[in-house]
Amino acid sequence: MTNELDPGPPTDGAGTGTGAALPDRWEAALERFRASVFLPGYLGAEYCKTFHDARRWECDQHHAQVPRLDYDWYLRTV
């Protein structure tokens, strides 16, 4: 909106096939967010750092938990 860019035609459905490759892993999404050069200009550098650090902590906490599926699949092989 700031630069009055044309977003192109509307997309129907899920928007797949539009060329916008979004990360499918939490860590990859966080890395892309952290590496952005334009987001700090819109959201503020301090906000971006705080947001990234908070989401990184949440990601780490999530991956520190062993899901039930791992027990179901792998414990029987030990």
Buried (B, 14 or more C-beta within 10 A) or exposed (E): EEEEEEEEEEEEEEEEEEEEEEEEEBEEBBBEBBEBEEBEEEEEEEEBEEBBEEBBEEBEEEEEEEEEEEEEEEEEEE
